[in-house]
Amino acid sequence: MQRQHWIALALVAMAGSAAADTAKLAVEAGMGPNPTLPAPVKSLIPTVHVADAKGWPDGVQPTAASGTTVNAFASGLDHPRWLLALPNGDVLVAETNAPPKPEDGKGVKGFAMKQFMKKAGAGVESPNRIVLLRDADGDGVAEVKAVILEGINSPFGMALVGDQLYVAATDAVLRFPFKLGSTDKITAAAVKITDLPAGPINHHWTKNIIASKDGSKLYATVGSNSNVAENGMAAEEGRAAIWEIDLSTGRKRLFATGIRNPNGLAWEPQSGKLWTVANERDELGSDLVPDYMTSVTDGGFYGWPYSYYGNHVDDRVKPQKPELVAKALKPDYALGPHTASLGLAFSEGNGIGARFGSGVFVGQHGSWNRNPRSGYKVIFVPFSGGKPSGPPVDVLTGFLHGDDAYGRPVGVAIDKQGDLLVADDVGNRVWRVK
């Protein structure tokens, strides 16, 4: 039956959608601290509803929230995915995409998925470089665009500790000497700090990093090697997890596990806790399972693959592990089903207005398997006392027009001025909201 439904799906891959299931709930029902979790929907043909990646027409841009404005901080980039705002006002951008994954595209399912991802704008070859952007004259547009690193294997996360720049490639954490203020290309050889799980499947290839406040450790995200462990648990060794890396020794340990695909990482300003945003599992219908953000507990287990949103068992996974399900932690805040929430950045003061002064911005890349579509925007969740304190607010919208995606927001960052920066990997821009 599994092979039959993917054969059916492959037949509609080039057409772009197989709407086997339509959402019964508004996407907002799958948001907040206690989302609605209806019964799973299983069908012969998994729901696929891909928006065509078009890019922005001339003179068109996203719509910013009332009281804010948006402009293109940088244009003409090549698949910008992730951002690092530097203390001097410069911004680093990882221009990147998936590496070759010879074992993650075989068979009928692999063929279908490749066609869907190509349609969604994720089929381009990875540029494998990091670009520095600088707005020297303060007009809100970067007039300097300098390649400072290239040839890295699908770079994604970046962290600056002193005069050392750490980059998370898809298979390792690398270190480079870095002079703040320089636009010169870094020619020094990379120093490998530690390997990260990769290999010929490498299903979730994006690896993100963040430094501890004292600069002694890095925390690295590694997504799962499958949807729900259909490749076997041996292929998931060290994955669906956040690792803690000791920079003095290069040793690492599992910090948190059972998180299907963690991406954004950020320190909550009041509590000092680490937060992540995660993509949950597919093929349970348009209303399941909500992506989420959560504070991360040292040693915590968050359910994947055996359960979701705490102890809601996924009976597709065999054999089950009831002893693990019993201790699965419930995430703090749901972000809607299939929104592909990736970017995460806490606000720092009133940079873009008082109502955005305390909370977190989330970049939602947008669904490919929900009918109707979800995500394709940047939202803000208010915080009080170190915890979410209200419903999400739209900050940047207009990425989706009918069946066309003009852009898809990914990484988000707060720059030196307190403005919000958003990487758009289909529009090939970095947007600035102030």
DRENDO-1510 file (C-alpha; in Angstrom, 1 decimal, always signed):
<recs>
REC; n; res; u; v; w
REC; 1; MET; +0.0; +0.0; +0.0 .
REC; 2; GLN; +2.8; +2.4; +0.8 .
REC; 3; ARG; +4.4; +1.9; -2.6 .
REC; 4; GLN; +1.0; +2.2; -4.4 .
REC; 5; HIS; +0.2; +5.6; -2.8 .
REC; 6; TRP; +3.5; +7.0; -3.8 .
REC; 7; ILE; +3.1; +5.7; -7.3 .
REC; 8; ALA; -0.2; +7.6; -7.4 .
REC; 9; LEU; +1.5; +10.6; -6.0 .
REC; 10; ALA; +4.3; +10.5; -8.6 .
REC; 11; LEU; +1.7; +10.6; -11.4 .
REC; 12; VAL; +0.5; +14.0; -10.2 .
REC; 13; ALA; +4.0; +15.3; -9.2 .
REC; 14; MET; +4.5; +17.3; -12.3 .
REC; 15; ALA; +1.0; +18.8; -12.0 .
REC; 16; GLY; +1.8; +20.0; -8.6 .
REC; 17; SER; -1.0; +18.9; -6.3 .
REC; 18; ALA; -2.8; +15.9; -4.9 .
REC; 19; ALA; -5.3; +17.3; -2.5 .
REC; 20; ALA; -6.4; +14.1; -0.9 .
REC; 21; ASP; -7.4; +15.9; +2.3 .
REC; 22; THR; -8.8; +19.4; +3.0 .
REC; 23; ALA; -8.3; +21.1; +6.4 .
REC; 24; LYS; -11.4; +21.0; +8.6 .
REC; 25; LEU; -9.9; +23.6; +11.0 .
REC; 26; ALA; -8.5; +27.1; +10.5 .
REC; 27; VAL; -4.8; +27.1; +10.8 .
REC; 28; GLU; -5.2; +29.3; +14.0 .
REC; 29; ALA; -6.7; +26.2; +15.7 .
REC; 30; GLY; -3.3; +24.7; +15.6 .
REC; 31; MET; -1.6; +27.6; +17.3 .
REC; 32; GLY; -0.9; +28.6; +20.9 .
REC; 33; PRO; -0.1; +26.7; +24.1 .
REC; 34; ASN; -3.0; +24.2; +23.7 .
REC; 35; PRO; -3.6; +23.6; +20.0 .
REC; 36; THR; -6.5; +21.5; +18.7 .
REC; 37; LEU; -5.2; +18.1; +17.7 .
REC; 38; PRO; -7.9; +16.2; +15.7 .
REC; 39; ALA; -7.8; +12.6; +14.8 .
REC; 40; PRO; -5.2; +11.7; +12.1 .
REC; 41; VAL; -6.3; +11.5; +8.5 .
REC; 42; LYS; -4.7; +8.7; +6.4 .
REC; 43; SER; -5.4; +8.4; +2.7 .
REC; 44; LEU; -4.1; +6.5; -0.3 .
REC; 45; ILE; -2.6; +9.8; -1.7 .
REC; 46; PRO; -0.9; +12.1; +0.8 .
REC; 47; THR; -2.0; +15.7; +0.6 .
REC; 48; VAL; +0.3; +17.8; -1.6 .
REC; 49; HIS; -0.5; +21.4; -2.5 .
REC; 50; VAL; +2.6; +23.1; -3.8 .
REC; 51; ALA; +2.8; +26.8; -4.6 .
REC; 52; ASP; +4.8; +27.7; -7.7 .
REC; 53; ALA; +8.0; +29.6; -6.8 .
REC; 54; LYS; +7.8; +32.6; -9.1 .
REC; 55; GLY; +9.9; +35.4; -7.5 .
REC; 56; TRP; +8.7; +39.0; -7.0 .
REC; 57; PRO; +7.3; +40.9; -10.0 .
REC; 58; ASP; +8.8; +44.4; -10.5 .
REC; 59; GLY; +7.4; +46.9; -8.1 .
REC; 60; VAL; +5.9; +44.3; -5.8 .
REC; 61; GLN; +7.0; +43.6; -2.2 .
REC; 62; PRO; +5.6; +42.1; +1.0 .
REC; 63; THR; +3.1; +43.9; +3.2 .
REC; 64; ALA; +4.4; +45.0; +6.6 .
REC; 65; ALA; +2.3; +45.3; +9.7 .
REC; 66; SER; +0.6; +48.6; +10.5 .
REC; 67; GLY; +3.1; +51.1; +11.9 .
REC; 68; THR; +6.1; +49.5; +10.2 .
REC; 69; THR; +7.6; +49.7; +6.7 .
REC; 70; VAL; +9.5; +47.2; +4.6 .
REC; 71; ASN; +12.2; +47.6; +2.0 .
REC; 72; ALA; +14.7; +45.3; +0.2 .
REC; 73; PHE; +17.9; +45.5; +2.3 .
REC; 74; ALA; +19.6; +43.4; -0.3 .
REC; 75; SER; +18.5; +42.1; -3.8 .
REC; 76; GLY; +20.1; +39.8; -6.4 .
REC; 77; LEU; +21.2; +37.2; -3.9 .
REC; 78; ASP; +21.3; +33.4; -4.7 .
REC; 79; HIS; +19.0; +31.4; -2.5 .
REC; 80; PRO; +19.7; +33.2; +0.8 .
REC; 81; ARG; +18.5; +31.0; +3.7 .
REC; 82; TRP; +20.1; +32.1; +7.0 .
REC; 83; LEU; +21.3; +35.4; +8.6 .
REC; 84; LEU; +23.7; +36.5; +11.3 .
REC; 85; ALA; +23.6; +40.1; +12.3 .
REC; 86; LEU; +27.0; +41.3; +13.5 .
REC; 87; PRO; +27.7; +43.8; +16.3 .
REC; 88; ASN; +29.1; +46.4; +14.0 .
REC; 89; GLY; +26.0; +46.5; +11.8 .
REC; 90; ASP; +27.2; +44.2; +9.0 .
REC; 91; VAL; +25.1; +41.1; +8.2 .
REC; 92; LEU; +26.2; +37.7; +7.1 .
REC; 93; VAL; +24.0; +35.7; +4.7 .
REC; 94; ALA; +24.3; +32.0; +4.0 .
REC; 95; GLU; +23.5; +31.4; +0.3 .
REC; 96; THR; +22.8; +27.7; +0.3 .
REC; 97; ASN; +20.7; +24.7; -0.5 .
REC; 98; ALA; +20.6; +21.0; -0.1 .
REC; 99; PRO; +23.8; +19.0; -0.9 .
REC; 100; PRO; +23.7; +15.9; -3.0 .
REC; 101; LYS; +21.8; +13.2; -1.1 .
REC; 102; PRO; +22.1; +10.0; -3.2 .
REC; 103; GLU; +20.1; +7.8; -0.9 .
REC; 104; ASP; +17.3; +10.3; -0.2 .
REC; 105; GLY; +15.9; +10.4; -3.7 .
REC; 106; LYS; +15.6; +6.8; -4.8 .
REC; 107; GLY; +12.4; +5.1; -5.9 .
REC; 108; VAL; +9.0; +6.5; -6.7 .
REC; 109; LYS; +8.7; +8.5; -3.5 .
REC; 110; GLY; +12.0; +10.1; -4.0 .
REC; 111; PHE; +11.1; +11.1; -7.6 .
REC; 112; ALA; +7.8; +12.6; -6.5 .
REC; 113; MET; +9.5; +14.6; -3.7 .
REC; 114; LYS; +12.2; +16.0; -5.9 .
REC; 115; GLN; +9.5; +17.3; -8.3 .
REC; 116; PHE; +7.6; +18.9; -5.6 .
REC; 117; MET; +10.6; +20.6; -4.1 .
REC; 118; LYS; +11.7; +21.8; -7.5 .
REC; 119; LYS; +8.3; +23.4; -8.0 .
REC; 120; ALA; +8.5; +25.0; -4.5 .
REC; 121; GLY; +11.9; +26.6; -5.4 .
REC; 122; ALA; +14.1; +24.2; -3.5 .
REC; 123; GLY; +15.6; +22.5; -6.5 .
REC; 124; VAL; +18.5; +24.9; -7.3 .
REC; 125; GLU; +22.1; +23.9; -6.9 .
REC; 126; SER; +23.6; +25.1; -3.6 .
REC; 127; PRO; +25.8; +28.3; -4.0 .
REC; 128; ASN; +27.8; +27.1; -0.9 .
REC; 129; ARG; +28.9; +30.5; +0.2 .
REC; 130; ILE; +28.6; +33.2; +2.8 .
REC; 131; VAL; +28.1; +36.8; +1.8 .
REC; 132; LEU; +28.7; +40.0; +3.9 .
REC; 133; LEU; +26.2; +42.8; +3.5 .
REC; 134; ARG; +26.9; +46.4; +4.6 .
REC; 135; ASP; +24.8; +49.5; +4.7 .
REC; 136; ALA; +27.6; +52.0; +5.2 .
REC; 137; ASP; +25.5; +55.1; +4.5 .
REC; 138; GLY; +22.6; +54.2; +6.7 .
REC; 139; ASP; +19.9; +54.4; +4.0 .
REC; 140; GLY; +18.5; +51.0; +4.7 .
REC; 141; VAL; +20.0; +49.3; +1.6 .
REC; 142; ALA; +23.2; +47.4; +1.6 .
REC; 143; GLU; +25.5; +48.8; -1.0 .
REC; 144; VAL; +28.3; +46.4; -0.1 .
REC; 145; LYS; +27.9; +42.7; -1.0 .
REC; 146; ALA; +31.1; +40.8; -0.5 .
REC; 147; VAL; +31.7; +37.0; -0.7 .
REC; 148; ILE; +33.8; +36.2; +2.4 .
REC; 149; LEU; +33.6; +32.4; +2.3 .
REC; 150; GLU; +32.9; +29.8; -0.4 .
REC; 151; GLY; +33.2; +26.1; -1.1 .
REC; 152; ILE; +31.5; +25.1; +2.2 .
REC; 153; ASN; +29.3; +22.0; +2.1 .
REC; 154; SER; +25.8; +23.5; +2.3 .
REC; 155; PRO; +26.4; +26.1; +5.0 .
REC; 156; PHE; +23.6; +27.2; +7.2 .
REC; 157; GLY; +24.0; +28.3; +10.8 .
REC; 158; MET; +26.6; +30.9; +11.8 .
REC; 159; ALA; +28.0; +32.2; +15.2 .
REC; 160; LEU; +30.6; +34.7; +16.0 .
REC; 161; VAL; +32.7; +34.2; +19.2 .
REC; 162; GLY; +35.4; +36.8; +19.7 .
REC; 163; ASP; +37.4; +36.8; +16.5 .
REC; 164; GLN; +36.3; +33.3; +15.4 .
REC; 165; LEU; +33.4; +32.6; +13.0 .
REC; 166; TYR; +31.8; +29.3; +13.4 .
REC; 167; VAL; +29.8; +27.8; +10.5 .
REC; 168; ALA; +27.5; +24.8; +10.5 .
REC; 169; ALA; +28.0; +23.0; +7.3 .
REC; 170; THR; +25.7; +20.0; +6.6 .
REC; 171; ASP; +28.2; +17.6; +7.9 .
REC; 172; ALA; +30.4; +19.5; +10.4 .
REC; 173; VAL; +31.0; +22.6; +12.5 .
REC; 174; LEU; +33.9; +24.6; +11.1 .
REC; 175; ARG; +35.9; +27.5; +12.5 .
REC; 176; PHE; +37.5; +30.4; +10.6 .
REC; 177; PRO; +39.4; +33.5; +11.7 .
REC; 178; PHE; +37.3; +36.6; +11.3 .
REC; 179; LYS; +38.1; +40.3; +11.5 .
REC; 180; LEU; +35.0; +42.4; +12.3 .
REC; 181; GLY; +34.7; +45.1; +9.8 .
REC; 182; SER; +36.7; +43.4; +7.0 .
REC; 183; THR; +35.2; +42.6; +3.7 .
REC; 184; ASP; +38.1; +40.4; +2.5 .
REC; 185; LYS; +37.6; +36.8; +1.5 .
REC; 186; ILE; +38.7; +34.4; +4.2 .
REC; 187; THR; +41.5; +32.3; +2.8 .
REC; 188; ALA; +42.6; +30.4; +5.9 .
REC; 189; ALA; +41.8; +26.7; +5.9 .
REC; 190; ALA; +38.7; +25.7; +7.9 .
REC; 191; VAL; +39.3; +24.1; +11.3 .
REC; 192; LYS; +36.8; +21.3; +11.9 .
REC; 193; ILE; +35.4; +21.4; +15.5 .
REC; 194; THR; +33.3; +18.3; +15.2 .
REC; 195; ASP; +31.4; +16.2; +12.7 .
REC; 196; LEU; +27.6; +16.4; +12.5 .
REC; 197; PRO; +25.3; +13.5; +11.3 .
REC; 198; ALA; +25.0; +13.6; +7.5 .
REC; 199; GLY; +25.6; +10.7; +5.2 .
REC; 200; PRO; +23.9; +9.6; +1.9 .
REC; 201; ILE; +20.3; +10.1; +3.1 .
REC; 202; ASN; +20.8; +13.4; +5.1 .
REC; 203; HIS; +17.0; +14.0; +4.8 .
REC; 204; HIS; +17.0; +17.2; +6.8 .
REC; 205; TRP; +20.2; +18.8; +5.8 .
REC; 206; THR; +20.1; +22.2; +7.5 .
REC; 207; LYS; +22.3; +22.4; +10.6 .
REC; 208; ASN; +22.0; +25.6; +12.8 .
REC; 209; ILE; +24.2; +26.8; +15.7 .
REC; 210; ILE; +24.1; +29.3; +18.5 .
REC; 211; ALA; +26.8; +30.2; +21.0 .
REC; 212; SER; +26.3; +30.2; +24.7 .
REC; 213; LYS; +26.4; +33.6; +26.4 .
REC; 214; ASP; +29.9; +33.0; +27.7 .
REC; 215; GLY; +31.2; +31.7; +24.3 .
REC; 216; SER; +32.3; +28.4; +25.7 .
REC; 217; LYS; +29.8; +26.2; +24.0 .
REC; 218; LEU; +27.8; +25.9; +20.8 .
REC; 219; TYR; +24.4; +24.3; +20.4 .
REC; 220; ALA; +23.7; +22.6; +17.1 .
REC; 221; THR; +20.5; +21.4; +15.5 .
REC; 222; VAL; +20.3; +18.2; +13.5 .
REC; 223; GLY; +17.0; +17.2; +11.9 .
REC; 224; SER; +15.7; +13.6; +11.4 .
REC; 225; ASN; +16.6; +11.4; +8.5 .
REC; 226; SER; +13.0; +10.7; +7.6 .
REC; 227; ASN; +9.4; +11.6; +8.2 .
REC; 228; VAL; +8.7; +9.0; +11.0 .
REC; 229; ALA; +11.7; +6.7; +11.1 .
REC; 230; GLU; +10.7; +4.8; +7.9 .
REC; 231; ASN; +14.4; +4.3; +7.2 .
REC; 232; GLY; +14.9; +2.6; +10.5 .
REC; 233; MET; +16.2; +4.0; +13.8 .
REC; 234; ALA; +19.8; +3.1; +13.0 .
REC; 235; ALA; +19.6; +5.8; +10.3 .
REC; 236; GLU; +18.5; +8.3; +13.0 .
REC; 237; GLU; +21.6; +8.0; +15.2 .
REC; 238; GLY; +22.3; +11.4; +16.7 .
REC; 239; ARG; +19.5; +13.1; +14.7 .
REC; 240; ALA; +16.2; +14.8; +15.6 .
REC; 241; ALA; +18.3; +16.4; +18.3 .
REC; 242; ILE; +20.1; +19.4; +19.6 .
REC; 243; TRP; +23.8; +18.9; +20.5 .
REC; 244; GLU; +25.9; +20.8; +23.0 .
REC; 245; ILE; +29.5; +21.3; +21.8 .
REC; 246; ASP; +32.4; +22.2; +24.1 .
REC; 247; LEU; +34.6; +24.6; +22.1 .
REC; 248; SER; +37.7; +24.0; +24.2 .
REC; 249; THR; +37.7; +20.3; +23.4 .
REC; 250; GLY; +35.4; +19.7; +20.5 .
REC; 251; ARG; +33.5; +17.1; +22.5 .
REC; 252; LYS; +29.7; +17.0; +22.1 .
REC; 253; ARG; +26.8; +15.5; +23.9 .
REC; 254; LEU; +23.1; +15.2; +23.2 .
REC; 255; PHE; +21.4; +18.1; +24.9 .
REC; 256; ALA; +17.8; +17.4; +23.8 .
REC; 257; THR; +16.2; +14.7; +21.6 .
REC; 258; GLY; +13.0; +13.7; +19.9 .
REC; 259; ILE; +12.7; +17.0; +18.0 .
REC; 260; ARG; +11.9; +16.0; +14.4 .
REC; 261; ASN; +13.5; +19.0; +12.7 .
REC; 262; PRO; +14.8; +21.8; +14.9 .
REC; 263; ASN; +15.9; +24.9; +13.0 .
REC; 264; GLY; +15.9; +28.3; +14.6 .
REC; 265; LEU; +17.7; +28.8; +18.0 .
REC; 266; ALA; +17.6; +31.8; +20.3 .
REC; 267; TRP; +18.1; +32.8; +23.9 .
REC; 268; GLU; +15.0; +34.1; +25.6 .
REC; 269; PRO; +16.1; +37.5; +27.1 .
REC; 270; GLN; +14.4; +37.3; +30.5 .
REC; 271; SER; +14.8; +33.7; +31.5 .
REC; 272; GLY; +18.0; +33.1; +29.6 .
REC; 273; LYS; +16.6; +29.7; +28.4 .
REC; 274; LEU; +17.4; +28.3; +25.0 .
REC; 275; TRP; +14.4; +28.1; +22.6 .
REC; 276; THR; +14.0; +26.3; +19.3 .
REC; 277; VAL; +11.5; +26.2; +16.5 .
REC; 278; ALA; +10.7; +22.8; +15.0 .
REC; 279; ASN; +9.0; +21.2; +12.0 .
REC; 280; GLU; +6.8; +18.3; +12.9 .
REC; 281; ARG; +5.8; +15.2; +10.9 .
REC; 282; ASP; +3.7; +14.8; +7.7 .
REC; 283; GLU; +1.1; +12.5; +6.2 .
REC; 284; LEU; -1.5; +12.8; +9.0 .
REC; 285; GLY; -3.7; +15.3; +7.1 .
REC; 286; SER; -3.9; +19.0; +6.7 .
REC; 287; ASP; -4.7; +19.7; +10.4 .
REC; 288; LEU; -1.8; +17.6; +11.8 .
REC; 289; VAL; +0.8; +18.0; +13.2 .
REC; 290; PRO; +1.4; +21.6; +14.3 .
REC; 291; ASP; +5.0; +22.9; +14.0 .
REC; 292; TYR; +6.0; +24.5; +17.3 .
REC; 293; MET; +8.5; +26.5; +19.3 .
REC; 294; THR; +9.6; +25.5; +22.7 .
REC; 295; SER; +12.1; +26.2; +25.5 .
REC; 296; VAL; +14.6; +23.4; +25.5 .
REC; 297; THR; +15.2; +21.3; +28.6 .
REC; 298; ASP; +18.7; +19.8; +29.1 .
REC; 299; GLY; +18.1; +16.0; +28.7 .
REC; 300; GLY; +14.5; +16.6; +27.5 .
REC; 301; PHE; +12.8; +14.2; +25.1 .
REC; 302; TYR; +10.1; +15.7; +22.8 .
REC; 303; GLY; +8.4; +12.6; +21.4 .
REC; 304; TRP; +9.7; +12.0; +17.8 .
REC; 305; PRO; +9.1; +9.6; +16.2 .
REC; 306; TYR; +6.9; +7.7; +18.7 .
REC; 307; SER; +4.6; +10.6; +19.6 .
REC; 308; TYR; +3.8; +14.2; +18.9 .
REC; 309; TYR; +2.9; +17.2; +21.0 .
REC; 310; GLY; +3.6; +15.3; +24.2 .
REC; 311; ASN; +2.2; +11.8; +24.4 .
REC; 312; HIS; -0.1; +11.6; +21.3 .
REC; 313; VAL; +1.1; +8.3; +19.9 .
REC; 314; ASP; +1.9; +8.0; +16.2 .
REC; 315; ASP; +0.8; +4.4; +15.5 .
REC; 316; ARG; +2.7; +4.3; +12.2 .
REC; 317; VAL; +5.9; +3.8; +14.2 .
REC; 318; LYS; +6.7; +0.2; +15.0 .
REC; 319; PRO; +7.8; -1.0; +17.4 .
REC; 320; GLN; +6.5; +1.6; +19.9 .
REC; 321; LYS; +8.4; +2.8; +23.0 .
REC; 322; PRO; +5.8; +3.5; +25.6 .
REC; 323; GLU; +8.5; +4.2; +28.2 .
REC; 324; LEU; +9.7; +7.1; +26.0 .
REC; 325; VAL; +6.2; +8.4; +25.2 .
REC; 326; ALA; +5.5; +8.6; +28.9 .
REC; 327; LYS; +8.2; +11.1; +29.4 .
REC; 328; ALA; +7.8; +13.1; +26.2 .
REC; 329; LEU; +7.6; +16.8; +26.9 .
REC; 330; LYS; +4.8; +18.9; +25.5 .
REC; 331; PRO; +6.1; +21.9; +23.5 .
REC; 332; ASP; +5.4; +25.4; +24.8 .
REC; 333; TYR; +3.6; +26.9; +21.8 .
REC; 334; ALA; +2.2; +25.5; +18.5 .
REC; 335; LEU; +2.7; +27.5; +15.3 .
REC; 336; GLY; +0.2; +25.9; +13.0 .
REC; 337; PRO; +0.2; +22.7; +10.9 .
REC; 338; HIS; +2.7; +22.5; +8.1 .
REC; 339; THR; +3.7; +26.2; +8.3 .
REC; 340; ALA; +7.4; +25.1; +8.0 .
REC; 341; SER; +8.4; +27.5; +10.7 .
REC; 342; LEU; +12.2; +27.9; +10.5 .
REC; 343; GLY; +13.5; +31.3; +11.6 .
REC; 344; LEU; +13.5; +32.4; +15.3 .
REC; 345; ALA; +14.6; +35.8; +16.7 .
REC; 346; PHE; +13.7; +37.5; +20.0 .
REC; 347; SER; +13.0; +41.2; +19.8 .
REC; 348; GLU; +15.4; +43.5; +21.5 .
REC; 349; GLY; +13.6; +46.6; +22.8 .
REC; 350; ASN; +11.3; +48.7; +20.7 .
REC; 351; GLY; +13.2; +48.6; +17.4 .
REC; 352; ILE; +10.1; +48.2; +15.2 .
REC; 353; GLY; +7.6; +49.6; +17.7 .
REC; 354; ALA; +6.4; +49.1; +21.3 .
REC; 355; ARG; +4.0; +46.3; +20.5 .
REC; 356; PHE; +6.9; +44.2; +19.2 .
REC; 357; GLY; +9.2; +45.1; +22.1 .
REC; 358; SER; +8.9; +41.8; +24.0 .
REC; 359; GLY; +8.4; +38.5; +22.1 .
REC; 360; VAL; +9.7; +36.5; +19.2 .
REC; 361; PHE; +9.7; +36.7; +15.5 .
REC; 362; VAL; +9.1; +33.4; +13.5 .
REC; 363; GLY; +9.9; +33.0; +9.8 .
REC; 364; GLN; +7.3; +30.6; +8.3 .
REC; 365; HIS; +8.6; +29.2; +5.0 .
REC; 366; GLY; +5.2; +27.9; +4.0 .
REC; 367; SER; +3.5; +24.6; +3.5 .
REC; 368; TRP; +3.7; +22.2; +0.5 .
REC; 369; ASN; +1.4; +19.6; +2.0 .
REC; 370; ARG; -1.6; +21.4; +3.4 .
REC; 371; ASN; -4.9; +22.4; +1.7 .
REC; 372; PRO; -5.4; +25.3; +2.0 .
REC; 373; ARG; -1.8; +26.4; +2.3 .
REC; 374; SER; -0.4; +27.7; +5.6 .
REC; 375; GLY; +2.6; +29.9; +6.6 .
REC; 376; TYR; +4.3; +32.0; +3.9 .
REC; 377; LYS; +4.8; +34.9; +6.3 .
REC; 378; VAL; +6.6; +36.2; +9.4 .
REC; 379; ILE; +4.7; +36.3; +12.6 .
REC; 380; PHE; +5.4; +37.7; +16.1 .
REC; 381; VAL; +4.4; +36.0; +19.4 .
REC; 382; PRO; +4.3; +38.3; +22.4 .
REC; 383; PHE; +6.1; +37.2; +25.6 .
REC; 384; SER; +5.7; +38.1; +29.2 .
REC; 385; GLY; +7.8; +36.8; +32.1 .
REC; 386; GLY; +9.8; +34.6; +29.7 .
REC; 387; LYS; +6.8; +32.8; +28.3 .
REC; 388; PRO; +4.4; +33.3; +25.3 .
REC; 389; SER; +1.5; +35.6; +26.4 .
REC; 390; GLY; -0.8; +35.9; +23.5 .
REC; 391; PRO; -1.9; +35.0; +20.0 .
REC; 392; PRO; +0.5; +35.5; +17.0 .
REC; 393; VAL; +0.5; +38.8; +15.1 .
REC; 394; ASP; +1.3; +39.0; +11.4 .
REC; 395; VAL; +4.4; +41.1; +10.7 .
REC; 396; LEU; +5.2; +40.4; +7.1 .
REC; 397; THR; +2.7; +38.9; +4.6 .
REC; 398; GLY; +2.0; +38.9; +0.9 .
REC; 399; PHE; +4.5; +36.2; -0.1 .
REC; 400; LEU; +1.7; +34.0; -1.4 .
REC; 401; HIS; -0.5; +35.1; -4.3 .
REC; 402; GLY; -3.1; +32.5; -5.3 .
REC; 403; ASP; -1.1; +29.5; -6.5 .
REC; 404; ASP; +2.2; +31.5; -6.8 .
REC; 405; ALA; +4.8; +32.1; -4.2 .
REC; 406; TYR; +6.5; +35.4; -4.9 .
REC; 407; GLY; +8.8; +34.7; -1.9 .
REC; 408; ARG; +9.4; +32.3; +1.0 .
REC; 409; PRO; +10.7; +33.7; +4.3 .
REC; 410; VAL; +13.3; +31.6; +6.1 .
REC; 411; GLY; +15.9; +33.1; +8.6 .
REC; 412; VAL; +15.1; +36.1; +10.7 .
REC; 413; ALA; +17.5; +38.3; +12.7 .
REC; 414; ILE; +17.5; +41.6; +14.6 .
REC; 415; ASP; +20.2; +44.0; +13.4 .
REC; 416; LYS; +22.2; +46.6; +15.3 .
REC; 417; GLN; +19.5; +49.2; +14.9 .
REC; 418; GLY; +16.8; +46.9; +16.2 .
REC; 419; ASP; +15.2; +46.4; +12.8 .
REC; 420; LEU; +14.0; +43.0; +11.6 .
REC; 421; LEU; +15.8; +41.3; +8.7 .
REC; 422; VAL; +14.2; +38.4; +6.8 .
REC; 423; ALA; +15.9; +36.1; +4.3 .
REC; 424; ASP; +13.7; +35.2; +1.3 .
REC; 425; ASP; +15.1; +32.2; -0.6 .
REC; 426; VAL; +12.6; +32.4; -3.5 .
REC; 427; GLY; +12.6; +36.2; -3.9 .
REC; 428; ASN; +16.5; +36.2; -3.5 .
REC; 429; ARG; +16.3; +39.2; -1.2 .
REC; 430; VAL; +16.8; +40.1; +2.4 .
REC; 431; TRP; +13.9; +42.3; +3.6 .
REC; 432; ARG; +14.2; +44.9; +6.3 .
REC; 433; VAL; +11.2; +45.9; +8.5 .
REC; 434; LYS; +11.5; +49.0; +10.7 .
</recs>
